[in-house]
Amino acid sequence: MTPITLINPFNQKPLRFTDAGLTDDAGQLFPQKDGVHIMVKNQDYTGNFGYQWNRFQTTQLDNISGISLSKDRFFAETGWDPKALDGQRILEVGSGAGRFTQVLLAHTNADVYSVDYSEAVFANYRNNGPNNRLHLFQASVYELPFAPAQFDKVFCFGVLQHTPDVERTVASLISMVKPGGELVVDFYPIKGWWTKLHAKYIFRPFTKKMSHEKLLSLINKNADRLIGTYRFFDRIGIGRFANRFLPVCDIKGTLPENLNKTQLREMVVLDTFDMFSPEYDQPQNIKTVVSWFKKHDMEHVWGGYINYDKYQAAVVKGTRKKI
Ligand SMILES: C[S@@+](CC[C@H](N)C(=O)[O-])C[C@H]1O[C@@H](n2cnc3c(N)ncnc32)[C@H](O)[C@@H]1O
């Protein structure tokens, strides 16, 4: 397979490998650190994710939890046949600790390029590297180190709502797809006027300003009480309404049932931190995301809900128009 063309995302000049890292003709160097090509100066607004995924590095990994949640979600949402991905180039944007990177490496023979803006990429490397089919970059979706239109498939799960300009994020993802290639995204959907009537949107303006350590410690201290109250509200039949206002993640709707007590507590603390710490949390209308796909050169666009196990995800996918 011909190697991918890497570019300096700030001046579009081609990059080549040297012992020190990736460099362009003008001599600008992007170092390699702990298995990752560093294309950013800092984590900018994604520091919470760097903190979170390095502390909860293995919590959501199928091969550690023993539950095939990420695998089921990945193949249900993409509809991709693992065998057909043999030798294909796949780009993952916003990898977090690499739960889907792990699925791709374990269940396909694809060449995987994986990117995250935050230091989560180091957790991804510890989880999945070294592997000669894995290429890891710390980079923003807005400044990707790849020449356009080189990937057979691109996916971006759980990221759109956490970026500052969601349409620009979609356009940038599309620019990476080869003509005839596919893009799949999932994101928090707007379900109706009540979507933002939720503890997350009430408290996050304050909690996102707290130090990560303080917020995590607060969640940790209150986790058992919150899990107990959530279960109680559920038992007495008011869970569907009352639990929206509890400052804890949606335990029933998003977590597996067969977890032991320690696993459940860890996942609740992680998901609750994930809820209250991001700088941006912008749920989207599925129809709007579909319209952006069409506006930016995609065809055969589909948007809707996809079920896997007991869960449901808002997904939009499509194929890049052939020129
Ligand atoms: C909620 S996590 C999802 C991680 C992973 N996809 C998953 O589902 O487990 C969102 C990720 O998007 C990354 N992210 C946010 N803005 C980004 C950007 N501009 N470019 C690349 N990654 C970004 C964050 O650093 C974070 O790791």
The ligand as an SDF file (V2000), in Angstrom:
LIG
                    3D

 27 29  0  0  0  0  0  0  0  0999 V2000
  -16.4460   12.1360   24.5890 C   0  0  0  0  0  0  0  0  0  0  0  0
  -14.8470   11.8400   23.9660 S   0  0  0  0  0  0  0  0  0  0  0  0
  -15.1610   10.4820   22.8860 C   0  0  0  0  0  0  0  0  0  0  0  0
  -13.9830    9.5750   22.7300 C   0  0  0  0  0  0  0  0  0  0  0  0
  -14.2220    8.3080   21.8940 C   0  0  0  0  0  0  0  0  0  0  0  0
  -14.5840    8.5950   20.5320 N   0  0  0  0  0  0  0  0  0  0  0  0
  -15.2840    7.4740   22.5520 C   0  0  0  0  0  0  0  0  0  0  0  0
  -16.4290    7.4840   22.0910 O   0  0  0  0  0  0  0  0  0  0  0  0
  -14.9600    6.8410   23.5590 O   0  0  0  0  0  0  0  0  0  0  0  0
  -14.5990   13.1690   22.8120 C   0  0  0  0  0  0  0  0  0  0  0  0
  -13.1760   13.2310   22.2770 C   0  0  0  0  0  0  0  0  0  0  0  0
  -13.1130   14.2080   21.2270 O   0  0  0  0  0  0  0  0  0  0  0  0
  -11.8630   14.8560   21.3180 C   0  0  0  0  0  0  0  0  0  0  0  0
  -11.9480   16.1630   20.6230 N   0  0  0  0  0  0  0  0  0  0  0  0
  -12.6420   17.2580   20.9800 C   0  0  0  0  0  0  0  0  0  0  0  0
  -12.4190   18.2660   20.1010 N   0  0  0  0  0  0  0  0  0  0  0  0
  -11.5720   17.7690   19.1570 C   0  0  0  0  0  0  0  0  0  0  0  0
  -10.9650   18.3340   18.0020 C   0  0  0  0  0  0  0  0  0  0  0  0
  -11.1530   19.6040   17.6410 N   0  0  0  0  0  0  0  0  0  0  0  0
  -10.1610   17.5290   17.2650 N   0  0  0  0  0  0  0  0  0  0  0  0
   -9.9320   16.2330   17.6160 C   0  0  0  0  0  0  0  0  0  0  0  0
  -10.4660   15.6710   18.7270 N   0  0  0  0  0  0  0  0  0  0  0  0
  -11.2720   16.4270   19.4850 C   0  0  0  0  0  0  0  0  0  0  0  0
  -11.6400   14.9980   22.8260 C   0  0  0  0  0  0  0  0  0  0  0  0
  -10.2950   15.2390   23.1500 O   0  0  0  0  0  0  0  0  0  0  0  0
  -12.1660   13.6580   23.3440 C   0  0  0  0  0  0  0  0  0  0  0  0
  -11.1640   12.6910   23.4970 O   0  0  0  0  0  0  0  0  0  0  0  0
  1  2  1  0
  2  3  1  0
  2 10  1  0
  3  4  1  0
  4  5  1  0
  5  6  1  0
  5  7  1  0
  7  8  2  0
  7  9  1  0
 10 11  1  0
 11 12  1  0
 11 26  1  0
 12 13  1  0
 13 14  1  0
 13 24  1  0
 14 15  1  0
 14 23  1  0
 15 16  2  0
 16 17  1  0
 17 18  1  0
 17 23  2  0
 18 19  1  0
 18 20  2  0
 20 21  1  0
 21 22  2  0
 22 23  1  0
 24 25  1  0
 24 26  1  0
 26 27  1  0
M  CHG  2   2   1   9  -1
M  END
$$$$
